[in-house]
């Protein structure tokens, strides 16, 4: 039964423009439809928010705000956003329609993929996420369901920056189990989400593509979440013997439980993917994992495709129409009866006249066929369609064009960060376009990622070094600081990798910046603040007085604490914070008059005082306290001395 018939939106026109044709999918936040933009006459995907959520003004406002932001994110591997609007209670988003399948569909059919296919899918995903991260977006919900694979082989990431229900983690549906499988530990523990949560999710997806299963499983979402926090993602080679060590390292790097140990964004992870892939031979890239399901439908020529054609793809010819007819049908089934009747009612036709009549009929038939063939040729026969060539090697593209009766035209070569070297990234006209027989098709072939030399930026200021890296097509990466006697404070000491190393365009380069020469921090505790400040200033340090004061053994107004402390090293110009003393804390003195000497010691020392005894001549052999220097109940500075007189 077609459930779309029960959907009230199917058949309606939203906003006087978008005709809803069919329901594609239903999610926790919205329903996705295939629709026609009647104004531009193009098929698109329409994402309509559930009416219950549309009633929440703040939710809708955030949905619209983020949709507008994502619409500015133009990238070939990102599902584009065309329009956003409302129609009555319907809040919708008009997006690019991608005819094809999701990565989840592929994993369901294939279970595990060859390393080449897994990396061919991962690279454009990271290219899309990298563009988003550099634009300030975090996807927050990367999973195979949001990776679309078009019929032309292009990989696109969907659902960028859209609002998600706050209770998705606590739900117990199968869909949520799939979602929690890709959550980073910090998302679970603290609810934080920066680009590294997308990096983590991509590492989990790579593990799943290589092994056919998720790294953490459980009977409930809570068990899966617990494992994300407390257990490392296992190496995929534990399930796929012989898997290259480089891929184990790639998964481990992307799924490190500590965010600081992961690549800082998708651009950095993409650089690691290319580094891991470079030394791998064709044999290792094309090794079939034991978990992979049979793929007899594959075409050997298509092994460089992003994803092999699905066995559920429609086939053409009789099979699609329901099978061939059981027998050939005559042109006119009534013809034999007509001939039989005419022979009974009319005399035989003389042979010569019969021959002339036959020639006339044949000529008429030929004229009809000729005119029909001419009309067919003018309208359709002299045209063909450009075959799908994207993601094919140059040799495969030439073969397909020749088989379609077309010529190879001008070949242009361009760098492409997401498409393998030697692979078609564009055609003119586009695939599926109508073109005359024997016309030529221009091809654009990928040169692969562009590589550049890491420039020498030592001695430059941090701002200058960052500008130089960007000018050379690289990205400034993590900045660390070190003491240096030779390099001016704030200038670059070194880069990682070092200058002269070849790296792909867009790679992140780490910078080590000088903190200047180390300065030994003098001890100024107990000093007057003015004297302490002078001593620290003479050492090349700045001084700051903390607003709060503390009790200490030092007199009121003296320096009680300093940070950094004595024996530490700081950079010239660093700040030392001084905390002043409020003097010792005043403590109530216990009354020990009449107590034994031992009990008096315990009481006074327990209150934080020191104790002295005054026995005189009469108290040499006594054991009772007759008097104390500070009366019981009065206060005295903690740590001060109380004298007890013994008689």
Steps between C-alpha positions, in 0.01 A plus 500: 500500500636844409508699823557825311134487399412556866724804532290819489782700339544276195333671204495844665692809384688677779546875484338501156821356357607156624282207389543208741521178296609225739623438852863389518577463870372584849728611784463618857499864395358512149365310202685510167306506173589495133349814351494704181589867495228612260666837451840364387373159384753300703473206737616567856472363851260673736565463872187590698523540876250302705207726600554426872850647479388784273287626788818579697602852398858477625545164325375642170716810537811289548400274210470801268817668626715191453340416164594844371855454622536158336360639174817709477716188524568427131693177455462221241478236774235678707128464429406854402222702660292697246219658695322517835149608579170441677153419375241507776617251764765354270861615538710364216845491351556455123820307431688332221350164404762224475383197304682200639539335838653561843814348645271311737335333198844403369609353835172313528562340158876457519563496877877563468679687221843471345744758638501684166121542502500602870762769441334614176187569702675647804711756310215702346314480832801656672534758222141608566546505878830685462328777306232516769751505786697783339170689459418456868247215478500170688278224361447328839319198355727331247382147421457283188139615463627854430750393232329495159646323196354618173442290193790687341733385779529835677499493880312772686443576869148593606334660803763764576447714808131417538333498841468167676266388775659526844374157607643290216769352724257372759259336260519123458399460137718321249557826318647659809719196561647576160543864596668443838750271328668808353496737799836619634569456874493875565157526337373239741670626817492877456271571203783685324534489122793640303643370167665209682163334564456472122853359476407234758182406311695466175746268674211281613355501146838396357515214752150393398579514128815290548352238733126500430410571864499780758789507751273518807179306543252442782144413588415862575625847407639540853734202452624640168556845654692345791735321260565819304618667820697211654621282211724576202379414152675168419730479196304385192775246421376300801199407284665528157832311509761650272344847501781758460645637822457852356121460512514382864697813582253718310202364695688530831593863430148604399328321791733592785285542812693813597402776253845662511654181355276506190560704182363844580255502207403312184768673293769358727341154491478517119876564493554193720278289273711591198821432688369157605381418149817600311716193583218247447526281190206419271499147641454624857245764400290247308517217758148373570425478875359165620186672626412634153191357335516355149523763226467298180324792339815712505662606178877452507543823307325693777730410788619859527146624542410654833247222552414202278155497346230366729339164417164665559551750220223477240576294190375594161325315220234230541591428860399852601169484312401165644658248260506445124184409314437123467493516120558755221185693416395551133469850365125451458334187645185554287693480173459123435117517533477795261705319239285186531176693454625686192596178327141367536328810359727633218645344188874435477718796409701462178872439566631824340245715678576318824873568461438870434274524804764329712770745384272792579435371853871438561588850377237655725627306800857609424392863475318476832798336668735748339302800618468346849869423515582852388277653764648268763854585392437875503340488845691224676707275283792738450526569874634303794565571868835561665568187709586527873876555516561659842739302721616293200863477395598677181528163319152394618355837393650467151361147468150607607497796264609282210230244581242781501616620157660816635846651473739616771542875477731734684647357821561739788682399818439661838601440859227355718529432873232231509531310170773249416763594244411395144125493572233700315366789710298679232366482146369750248215432422400347833405130539150434368503802269360456144774518237532421129662175394876520447523835683783543749484517879754706693648331806646647818744256663614522861868559568432389856578718800741781425830470693704797619829549683475608864656849503775605741330737747757481783568839653171645376228620735207267549272723292754516216553123508126432483459738207788335312358150553160608369660670201674172415176301519554353849313548826651619831459222754555461875730753669731398785745720690857427611780695667773615262808709562555545126155586362311815594191455711192454281697383196494154346768251607398211271215334311372143499561367240823689443559751220547348155275199566236437234142505623157499337335836455280576800715295742533641852852601606579515873702799623741524795530858626769646726416610854836674513786412737402345835503721811553357851218626721642638832334419837333814639268345761515691828628814326336838490295533176707793371826313553354185342379692195839663449682166524267334247509794261879496505479132392297599191161393635171681545319511833132477586353523853212260559180670625448249780725459809570191708594424858862396540789492741627820341405839639200678357580671169798279415514264201342172611500310166631536143417327172714370338695419812865488594711271280266530200597633160300752303539684171618858503197724530285234666288606798558390860193528724557599863252429778534713815465384860217591735727391782449186705148382567367594849401190697321470833736379776379196699476539880753251645534642853475213749570237232791262510807599296438227241134597453596867467753420226244298306231770520722794407696326225179359360371858465810595299719656771851434616547434874776604745517394867594724796567280806717724715640349822163400637385325185790267440301204618149636440252372237217756510458819294450792738501781238523562118644804317180559299178445688266228387232632267715783363639487143862485389675462160502141384851362538595740779643375834293455817698477828356285778613536866530172689489459877 
